[in-house]
Amino acid sequence: MYAVFKTGGKQYKVAEGEFLKVEKLDTSLGETIVFDDVLMIGGDTVKVGTPLVAGASVTAKVAIQGRDKKVLVFKAKRRKNSRKLIGHRQYHTVLKIEKINA
């Protein structure tokens, strides 16, 4: 069984037992989160919501709160000897999908 749900402005397809990296959620480590914005549930039969599946939810547990690898941004203006190097590390949350409630 799998489900498609949305969080952080993005849609994710998940199955039970999977790990999923999403945008940073304001939760603590080990906390359980329930996502009610389920767009589709698949398996033996497929349920597609209009736009959401009524009564469906995805339960996940926070496994890791961390940061991604550094992305370097280099800005330069030609002929001006103007250069700038900026690094950015995006925060993320890793979830363990525990249960899909249809």
Secondary structure as GFF3:
##gff-version 3
##sequence-region A 1 102
A	DSSP	beta_strand	2	7	.	.	.	ID=ss1
A	DSSP	beta_strand	10	15	.	.	.	ID=ss2
A	DSSP	beta_strand	19	23	.	.	.	ID=ss3
A	DSSP	beta_strand	32	35	.	.	.	ID=ss4
A	DSSP	beta_strand	38	42	.	.	.	ID=ss5
A	DSSP	beta_strand	47	48	.	.	.	ID=ss6
A	DSSP	beta_strand	57	67	.	.	.	ID=ss7
A	DSSP	beta_strand	71	77	.	.	.	ID=ss8
A	DSSP	beta_strand	82	88	.	.	.	ID=ss9
A	DSSP	beta_strand	91	101	.	.	.	ID=ss10
###
